[in-house]
Amino acid sequence: MAKQNEDEAGTLGQAAAAERFLEDPPWYARFAPKMLWKQCRLLVRMVGDYFSGDYT
């Protein structure tokens, strides 16, 4: 029974930590989606240029 209480306390602690992270994420978590979007846009432009014959 004590083990179950410890597990529940650990789960509540993890949930609280996740909530704090989502309220104010660190800089790398805020900028990662922007950089990923930039890289995907660049890849799409390069593939489009390749198929249009700009790299021949």
mmCIF file of the N, C-alpha and C atoms, coordinates in Angstrom:
data_MODEL
# 
_entry.id   MODEL 
# 
loop_
_atom_site.group_PDB 
_atom_site.id 
_atom_site.type_symbol 
_atom_site.label_atom_id 
_atom_site.label_alt_id 
_atom_site.label_comp_id 
_atom_site.label_asym_id 
_atom_site.label_entity_id 
_atom_site.label_seq_id 
_atom_site.pdbx_PDB_ins_code 
_atom_site.Cartn_x 
_atom_site.Cartn_y 
_atom_site.Cartn_z 
_atom_site.occupancy 
_atom_site.B_iso_or_equiv 
_atom_site.pdbx_formal_charge 
_atom_site.auth_seq_id 
_atom_site.auth_comp_id 
_atom_site.auth_asym_id 
_atom_site.auth_atom_id 
_atom_site.pdbx_PDB_model_num 
ATOM 1   N N  . MET A 1 1  ? 0.815  -1.189 0.000   1.00 0.00 ? 1  MET A N  1 
ATOM 2   C CA . MET A 1 1  ? 0.000  0.000  0.000   1.00 0.00 ? 1  MET A CA 1 
ATOM 3   C C  . MET A 1 1  ? 0.866  1.263  0.000   1.00 0.00 ? 1  MET A C  1 
ATOM 4   N N  . ALA A 1 2  ? 1.982  1.209  0.722   1.00 0.00 ? 2  ALA A N  1 
ATOM 5   C CA . ALA A 1 2  ? 2.862  2.370  0.779   1.00 0.00 ? 2  ALA A CA 1 
ATOM 6   C C  . ALA A 1 2  ? 3.479  2.644  -0.589  1.00 0.00 ? 2  ALA A C  1 
ATOM 7   N N  . LYS A 1 3  ? 3.778  1.588  -1.322  1.00 0.00 ? 3  LYS A N  1 
ATOM 8   C CA . LYS A 1 3  ? 4.355  1.742  -2.665  1.00 0.00 ? 3  LYS A CA 1 
ATOM 9   C C  . LYS A 1 3  ? 3.377  2.460  -3.587  1.00 0.00 ? 3  LYS A C  1 
ATOM 10  N N  . GLN A 1 4  ? 2.085  2.141  -3.479  1.00 0.00 ? 4  GLN A N  1 
ATOM 11  C CA . GLN A 1 4  ? 1.075  2.783  -4.310  1.00 0.00 ? 4  GLN A CA 1 
ATOM 12  C C  . GLN A 1 4  ? 0.991  4.272  -3.992  1.00 0.00 ? 4  GLN A C  1 
ATOM 13  N N  . ASN A 1 5  ? 1.065  4.645  -2.730  1.00 0.00 ? 5  ASN A N  1 
ATOM 14  C CA . ASN A 1 5  ? 1.031  6.057  -2.342  1.00 0.00 ? 5  ASN A CA 1 
ATOM 15  C C  . ASN A 1 5  ? 2.249  6.798  -2.876  1.00 0.00 ? 5  ASN A C  1 
ATOM 16  N N  . GLU A 1 6  ? 3.417  6.137  -2.845  1.00 0.00 ? 6  GLU A N  1 
ATOM 17  C CA . GLU A 1 6  ? 4.630  6.742  -3.391  1.00 0.00 ? 6  GLU A CA 1 
ATOM 18  C C  . GLU A 1 6  ? 4.492  6.952  -4.895  1.00 0.00 ? 6  GLU A C  1 
ATOM 19  N N  . ASP A 1 7  ? 3.920  5.973  -5.594  1.00 0.00 ? 7  ASP A N  1 
ATOM 20  C CA . ASP A 1 7  ? 3.726  6.091  -7.038  1.00 0.00 ? 7  ASP A CA 1 
ATOM 21  C C  . ASP A 1 7  ? 2.776  7.235  -7.373  1.00 0.00 ? 7  ASP A C  1 
ATOM 22  N N  . GLU A 1 8  ? 1.705  7.367  -6.597  1.00 0.00 ? 8  GLU A N  1 
ATOM 23  C CA . GLU A 1 8  ? 0.749  8.448  -6.842  1.00 0.00 ? 8  GLU A CA 1 
ATOM 24  C C  . GLU A 1 8  ? 1.391  9.800  -6.577  1.00 0.00 ? 8  GLU A C  1 
ATOM 25  N N  . ALA A 1 9  ? 2.195  9.899  -5.538  1.00 0.00 ? 9  ALA A N  1 
ATOM 26  C CA . ALA A 1 9  ? 2.885  11.150 -5.226  1.00 0.00 ? 9  ALA A CA 1 
ATOM 27  C C  . ALA A 1 9  ? 3.873  11.489 -6.342  1.00 0.00 ? 9  ALA A C  1 
ATOM 28  N N  . GLY A 1 10 ? 4.565  10.481 -6.859  1.00 0.00 ? 10 GLY A N  1 
ATOM 29  C CA . GLY A 1 10 ? 5.497  10.718 -7.960  1.00 0.00 ? 10 GLY A CA 1 
ATOM 30  C C  . GLY A 1 10 ? 4.783  11.170 -9.218  1.00 0.00 ? 10 GLY A C  1 
ATOM 31  N N  . THR A 1 11 ? 3.622  10.591 -9.481  1.00 0.00 ? 11 THR A N  1 
ATOM 32  C CA . THR A 1 11 ? 2.837  10.971 -10.654 1.00 0.00 ? 11 THR A CA 1 
ATOM 33  C C  . THR A 1 11 ? 2.337  12.401 -10.531 1.00 0.00 ? 11 THR A C  1 
ATOM 34  N N  . LEU A 1 12 ? 1.896  12.769 -9.324  1.00 0.00 ? 12 LEU A N  1 
ATOM 35  C CA . LEU A 1 12 ? 1.428  14.140 -9.107  1.00 0.00 ? 12 LEU A CA 1 
ATOM 36  C C  . LEU A 1 12 ? 2.578  15.134 -9.249  1.00 0.00 ? 12 LEU A C  1 
ATOM 37  N N  . GLY A 1 13 ? 3.761  14.743 -8.784  1.00 0.00 ? 13 GLY A N  1 
ATOM 38  C CA . GLY A 1 13 ? 4.932  15.607 -8.938  1.00 0.00 ? 13 GLY A CA 1 
ATOM 39  C C  . GLY A 1 13 ? 5.310  15.793 -10.400 1.00 0.00 ? 13 GLY A C  1 
ATOM 40  N N  . GLN A 1 14 ? 5.217  14.708 -11.172 1.00 0.00 ? 14 GLN A N  1 
ATOM 41  C CA . GLN A 1 14 ? 5.515  14.805 -12.602 1.00 0.00 ? 14 GLN A CA 1 
ATOM 42  C C  . GLN A 1 14 ? 4.485  15.665 -13.312 1.00 0.00 ? 14 GLN A C  1 
ATOM 43  N N  . ALA A 1 15 ? 3.224  15.542 -12.931 1.00 0.00 ? 15 ALA A N  1 
ATOM 44  C CA . ALA A 1 15 ? 2.175  16.346 -13.549 1.00 0.00 ? 15 ALA A CA 1 
ATOM 45  C C  . ALA A 1 15 ? 2.386  17.822 -13.238 1.00 0.00 ? 15 ALA A C  1 
ATOM 46  N N  . ALA A 1 16 ? 2.779  18.128 -12.009 1.00 0.00 ? 16 ALA A N  1 
ATOM 47  C CA . ALA A 1 16 ? 3.033  19.522 -11.643 1.00 0.00 ? 16 ALA A CA 1 
ATOM 48  C C  . ALA A 1 16 ? 4.228  20.070 -12.419 1.00 0.00 ? 16 ALA A C  1 
ATOM 49  N N  . ALA A 1 17 ? 5.259  19.254 -12.575 1.00 0.00 ? 17 ALA A N  1 
ATOM 50  C CA . ALA A 1 17 ? 6.434  19.691 -13.334 1.00 0.00 ? 17 ALA A CA 1 
ATOM 51  C C  . ALA A 1 17 ? 6.075  19.924 -14.803 1.00 0.00 ? 17 ALA A C  1 
ATOM 52  N N  . ALA A 1 18 ? 5.254  19.053 -15.358 1.00 0.00 ? 18 ALA A N  1 
ATOM 53  C CA . ALA A 1 18 ? 4.834  19.218 -16.758 1.00 0.00 ? 18 ALA A CA 1 
ATOM 54  C C  . ALA A 1 18 ? 3.994  20.477 -16.923 1.00 0.00 ? 18 ALA A C  1 
ATOM 55  N N  . GLU A 1 19 ? 3.152  20.758 -15.956 1.00 0.00 ? 19 GLU A N  1 
ATOM 56  C CA . GLU A 1 19 ? 2.327  21.965 -16.030 1.00 0.00 ? 19 GLU A CA 1 
ATOM 57  C C  . GLU A 1 19 ? 3.192  23.223 -15.958 1.00 0.00 ? 19 GLU A C  1 
ATOM 58  N N  . ARG A 1 20 ? 4.202  23.224 -15.094 1.00 0.00 ? 20 ARG A N  1 
ATOM 59  C CA . ARG A 1 20 ? 5.119  24.381 -15.031 1.00 0.00 ? 20 ARG A CA 1 
ATOM 60  C C  . ARG A 1 20 ? 5.873  24.541 -16.343 1.00 0.00 ? 20 ARG A C  1 
ATOM 61  N N  . PHE A 1 21 ? 6.290  23.426 -16.937 1.00 0.00 ? 21 PHE A N  1 
ATOM 62  C CA . PHE A 1 21 ? 7.016  23.474 -18.206 1.00 0.00 ? 21 PHE A CA 1 
ATOM 63  C C  . PHE A 1 21 ? 6.145  24.073 -19.305 1.00 0.00 ? 21 PHE A C  1 
ATOM 64  N N  . LEU A 1 22 ? 4.872  23.686 -19.351 1.00 0.00 ? 22 LEU A N  1 
ATOM 65  C CA . LEU A 1 22 ? 3.979  24.182 -20.393 1.00 0.00 ? 22 LEU A CA 1 
ATOM 66  C C  . LEU A 1 22 ? 3.593  25.636 -20.181 1.00 0.00 ? 22 LEU A C  1 
ATOM 67  N N  . GLU A 1 23 ? 3.547  26.086 -18.938 1.00 0.00 ? 23 GLU A N  1 
ATOM 68  C CA . GLU A 1 23 ? 3.215  27.480 -18.660 1.00 0.00 ? 23 GLU A CA 1 
ATOM 69  C C  . GLU A 1 23 ? 4.333  28.410 -19.110 1.00 0.00 ? 23 GLU A C  1 
ATOM 70  N N  . ASP A 1 24 ? 5.576  28.027 -18.871 1.00 0.00 ? 24 ASP A N  1 
ATOM 71  C CA . ASP A 1 24 ? 6.723  28.868 -19.231 1.00 0.00 ? 24 ASP A CA 1 
ATOM 72  C C  . ASP A 1 24 ? 7.860  27.974 -19.711 1.00 0.00 ? 24 ASP A C  1 
ATOM 73  N N  . PRO A 1 25 ? 7.815  27.553 -20.980 1.00 0.00 ? 25 PRO A N  1 
ATOM 74  C CA . PRO A 1 25 ? 8.854  26.637 -21.470 1.00 0.00 ? 25 PRO A CA 1 
ATOM 75  C C  . PRO A 1 25 ? 10.200 27.350 -21.597 1.00 0.00 ? 25 PRO A C  1 
ATOM 76  N N  . PRO A 1 26 ? 11.283 26.595 -21.512 1.00 0.00 ? 26 PRO A N  1 
ATOM 77  C CA . PRO A 1 26 ? 12.607 27.194 -21.697 1.00 0.00 ? 26 PRO A CA 1 
ATOM 78  C C  . PRO A 1 26 ? 12.790 27.673 -23.137 1.00 0.00 ? 26 PRO A C  1 
ATOM 79  N N  . TRP A 1 27 ? 13.824 28.462 -23.354 1.00 0.00 ? 27 TRP A N  1 
ATOM 80  C CA . TRP A 1 27 ? 14.025 29.097 -24.661 1.00 0.00 ? 27 TRP A CA 1 
ATOM 81  C C  . TRP A 1 27 ? 14.118 28.071 -25.779 1.00 0.00 ? 27 TRP A C  1 
ATOM 82  N N  . TYR A 1 28 ? 14.801 26.952 -25.543 1.00 0.00 ? 28 TYR A N  1 
ATOM 83  C CA . TYR A 1 28 ? 14.975 25.973 -26.622 1.00 0.00 ? 28 TYR A CA 1 
ATOM 84  C C  . TYR A 1 28 ? 13.661 25.303 -27.000 1.00 0.00 ? 28 TYR A C  1 
ATOM 85  N N  . ALA A 1 29 ? 12.747 25.196 -26.069 1.00 0.00 ? 29 ALA A N  1 
ATOM 86  C CA . ALA A 1 29 ? 11.445 24.603 -26.390 1.00 0.00 ? 29 ALA A CA 1 
ATOM 87  C C  . ALA A 1 29 ? 10.552 25.601 -27.126 1.00 0.00 ? 29 ALA A C  1 
ATOM 88  N N  . ARG A 1 30 ? 10.783 26.894 -26.922 1.00 0.00 ? 30 ARG A N  1 
ATOM 89  C CA . ARG A 1 30 ? 10.002 27.902 -27.644 1.00 0.00 ? 30 ARG A CA 1 
ATOM 90  C C  . ARG A 1 30 ? 10.491 28.066 -29.076 1.00 0.00 ? 30 ARG A C  1 
ATOM 91  N N  . PHE A 1 31 ? 11.798 27.993 -29.295 1.00 0.00 ? 31 PHE A N  1 
ATOM 92  C CA . PHE A 1 31 ? 12.345 28.258 -30.621 1.00 0.00 ? 31 PHE A CA 1 
ATOM 93  C C  . PHE A 1 31 ? 12.436 27.036 -31.518 1.00 0.00 ? 31 PHE A C  1 
ATOM 94  N N  . ALA A 1 32 ? 12.375 25.837 -30.964 1.00 0.00 ? 32 ALA A N  1 
ATOM 95  C CA . ALA A 1 32 ? 12.496 24.619 -31.761 1.00 0.00 ? 32 ALA A CA 1 
ATOM 96  C C  . ALA A 1 32 ? 11.423 24.519 -32.847 1.00 0.00 ? 32 ALA A C  1 
ATOM 97  N N  . PRO A 1 33 ? 10.151 24.785 -32.561 1.00 0.00 ? 33 PRO A N  1 
ATOM 98  C CA . PRO A 1 33 ? 9.151  24.693 -33.627 1.00 0.00 ? 33 PRO A CA 1 
ATOM 99  C C  . PRO A 1 33 ? 9.390  25.695 -34.757 1.00 0.00 ? 33 PRO A C  1 
ATOM 100 N N  . LYS A 1 34 ? 9.869  26.885 -34.413 1.00 0.00 ? 34 LYS A N  1 
ATOM 101 C CA . LYS A 1 34 ? 10.152 27.891 -35.442 1.00 0.00 ? 34 LYS A CA 1 
ATOM 102 C C  . LYS A 1 34 ? 11.278 27.420 -36.360 1.00 0.00 ? 34 LYS A C  1 
ATOM 103 N N  . MET A 1 35 ? 12.331 26.876 -35.758 1.00 0.00 ? 35 MET A N  1 
ATOM 104 C CA . MET A 1 35 ? 13.452 26.398 -36.563 1.00 0.00 ? 35 MET A CA 1 
ATOM 105 C C  . MET A 1 35 ? 13.045 25.202 -37.415 1.00 0.00 ? 35 MET A C  1 
ATOM 106 N N  . LEU A 1 36 ? 12.249 24.313 -36.863 1.00 0.00 ? 36 LEU A N  1 
ATOM 107 C CA . LEU A 1 36 ? 11.783 23.164 -37.627 1.00 0.00 ? 36 LEU A CA 1 
ATOM 108 C C  . LEU A 1 36 ? 10.952 23.629 -38.815 1.00 0.00 ? 36 LEU A C  1 
ATOM 109 N N  . TRP A 1 37 ? 10.080 24.604 -38.604 1.00 0.00 ? 37 TRP A N  1 
ATOM 110 C CA . TRP A 1 37 ? 9.254  25.134 -39.691 1.00 0.00 ? 37 TRP A CA 1 
ATOM 111 C C  . TRP A 1 37 ? 10.125 25.773 -40.764 1.00 0.00 ? 37 TRP A C  1 
ATOM 112 N N  . LYS A 1 38 ? 11.161 26.517 -40.362 1.00 0.00 ? 38 LYS A N  1 
ATOM 113 C CA . LYS A 1 38 ? 12.075 27.132 -41.328 1.00 0.00 ? 38 LYS A CA 1 
ATOM 114 C C  . LYS A 1 38 ? 12.781 26.068 -42.163 1.00 0.00 ? 38 LYS A C  1 
ATOM 115 N N  . GLN A 1 39 ? 13.253 25.016 -41.507 1.00 0.00 ? 39 GLN A N  1 
ATOM 116 C CA . GLN A 1 39 ? 13.963 23.959 -42.218 1.00 0.00 ? 39 GLN A CA 1 
ATOM 117 C C  . GLN A 1 39 ? 13.046 23.229 -43.188 1.00 0.00 ? 39 GLN A C  1 
ATOM 118 N N  . CYS A 1 40 ? 11.805 23.004 -42.782 1.00 0.00 ? 40 CYS A N  1 
ATOM 119 C CA . CYS A 1 40 ? 10.847 22.329 -43.679 1.00 0.00 ? 40 CYS A CA 1 
ATOM 120 C C  . CYS A 1 40 ? 10.535 23.211 -44.886 1.00 0.00 ? 40 CYS A C  1 
ATOM 121 N N  . ARG A 1 41 ? 10.361 24.504 -44.669 1.00 0.00 ? 41 ARG A N  1 
ATOM 122 C CA . ARG A 1 41 ? 10.104 25.414 -45.796 1.00 0.00 ? 41 ARG A CA 1 
ATOM 123 C C  . ARG A 1 41 ? 11.282 25.435 -46.758 1.00 0.00 ? 41 ARG A C  1 
ATOM 124 N N  . LEU A 1 42 ? 12.500 25.451 -46.223 1.00 0.00 ? 42 LEU A N  1 
ATOM 125 C CA . LEU A 1 42 ? 13.687 25.432 -47.070 1.00 0.00 ? 42 LEU A CA 1 
ATOM 126 C C  . LEU A 1 42 ? 13.758 24.145 -47.880 1.00 0.00 ? 42 LEU A C  1 
ATOM 127 N N  . LEU A 1 43 ? 13.471 23.019 -47.239 1.00 0.00 ? 43 LEU A N  1 
ATOM 128 C CA . LEU A 1 43 ? 13.487 21.738 -47.947 1.00 0.00 ? 43 LEU A CA 1 
ATOM 129 C C  . LEU A 1 43 ? 12.457 21.713 -49.069 1.00 0.00 ? 43 LEU A C  1 
ATOM 130 N N  . VAL A 1 44 ? 11.252 22.206 -48.795 1.00 0.00 ? 44 VAL A N  1 
ATOM 131 C CA . VAL A 1 44 ? 10.206 22.232 -49.825 1.00 0.00 ? 44 VAL A CA 1 
ATOM 132 C C  . VAL A 1 44 ? 10.627 23.118 -50.989 1.00 0.00 ? 44 VAL A C  1 
ATOM 133 N N  . ARG A 1 45 ? 11.241 24.252 -50.697 1.00 0.00 ? 45 ARG A N  1 
ATOM 134 C CA . ARG A 1 45 ? 11.705 25.135 -51.778 1.00 0.00 ? 45 ARG A CA 1 
ATOM 135 C C  . ARG A 1 45 ? 12.802 24.479 -52.599 1.00 0.00 ? 45 ARG A C  1 
ATOM 136 N N  . MET A 1 46 ? 13.729 23.787 -51.931 1.00 0.00 ? 46 MET A N  1 
ATOM 137 C CA . MET A 1 46 ? 14.817 23.133 -52.659 1.00 0.00 ? 46 MET A CA 1 
ATOM 138 C C  . MET A 1 46 ? 14.301 21.992 -53.520 1.00 0.00 ? 46 MET A C  1 
ATOM 139 N N  . VAL A 1 47 ? 13.381 21.209 -52.999 1.00 0.00 ? 47 VAL A N  1 
ATOM 140 C CA . VAL A 1 47 ? 12.814 20.102 -53.777 1.00 0.00 ? 47 VAL A CA 1 
ATOM 141 C C  . VAL A 1 47 ? 12.034 20.664 -54.967 1.00 0.00 ? 47 VAL A C  1 
ATOM 142 N N  . GLY A 1 48 ? 11.291 21.736 -54.739 1.00 0.00 ? 48 GLY A N  1 
ATOM 143 C CA . GLY A 1 48 ? 10.558 22.366 -55.839 1.00 0.00 ? 48 GLY A CA 1 
ATOM 144 C C  . GLY A 1 48 ? 11.493 22.882 -56.918 1.00 0.00 ? 48 GLY A C  1 
ATOM 145 N N  . ASP A 1 49 ? 12.598 23.508 -56.511 1.00 0.00 ? 49 ASP A N  1 
ATOM 146 C CA . ASP A 1 49 ? 13.581 24.000 -57.474 1.00 0.00 ? 49 ASP A CA 1 
ATOM 147 C C  . ASP A 1 49 ? 14.211 22.832 -58.240 1.00 0.00 ? 49 ASP A C  1 
ATOM 148 N N  . TYR A 1 50 ? 14.486 21.740 -57.551 1.00 0.00 ? 50 TYR A N  1 
ATOM 149 C CA . TYR A 1 50 ? 15.101 20.588 -58.198 1.00 0.00 ? 50 TYR A CA 1 
ATOM 150 C C  . TYR A 1 50 ? 14.165 20.023 -59.273 1.00 0.00 ? 50 TYR A C  1 
ATOM 151 N N  . PHE A 1 51 ? 12.891 19.859 -58.922 1.00 0.00 ? 51 PHE A N  1 
ATOM 152 C CA . PHE A 1 51 ? 11.961 19.288 -59.880 1.00 0.00 ? 51 PHE A CA 1 
ATOM 153 C C  . PHE A 1 51 ? 11.597 20.249 -61.002 1.00 0.00 ? 51 PHE A C  1 
ATOM 154 N N  . SER A 1 52 ? 11.778 21.538 -60.784 1.00 0.00 ? 52 SER A N  1 
ATOM 155 C CA . SER A 1 52 ? 11.521 22.492 -61.858 1.00 0.00 ? 52 SER A CA 1 
ATOM 156 C C  . SER A 1 52 ? 12.722 22.634 -62.786 1.00 0.00 ? 52 SER A C  1 
ATOM 157 N N  . GLY A 1 53 ? 13.837 22.012 -62.414 1.00 0.00 ? 53 GLY A N  1 
ATOM 158 C CA . GLY A 1 53 ? 15.008 21.998 -63.282 1.00 0.00 ? 53 GLY A CA 1 
ATOM 159 C C  . GLY A 1 53 ? 16.014 23.095 -62.993 1.00 0.00 ? 53 GLY A C  1 
ATOM 160 N N  . ASP A 1 54 ? 15.921 23.752 -61.873 1.00 0.00 ? 54 ASP A N  1 
ATOM 161 C CA . ASP A 1 54 ? 16.855 24.832 -61.557 1.00 0.00 ? 54 ASP A CA 1 
ATOM 162 C C  . ASP A 1 54 ? 18.236 24.325 -61.184 1.00 0.00 ? 54 ASP A C  1 
ATOM 163 N N  . TYR A 1 55 ? 18.378 23.060 -60.809 1.00 0.00 ? 55 TYR A N  1 
ATOM 164 C CA . TYR A 1 55 ? 19.662 22.522 -60.395 1.00 0.00 ? 55 TYR A CA 1 
ATOM 165 C C  . TYR A 1 55 ? 20.325 21.650 -61.463 1.00 0.00 ? 55 TYR A C  1 
ATOM 166 N N  . THR A 1 56 ? 19.943 21.806 -62.702 1.00 0.00 ? 56 THR A N  1 
ATOM 167 C CA . THR A 1 56 ? 20.557 20.989 -63.746 1.00 0.00 ? 56 THR A CA 1 
ATOM 168 C C  . THR A 1 56 ? 21.668 21.697 -64.436 1.00 0.00 ? 56 THR A C  1 
# 
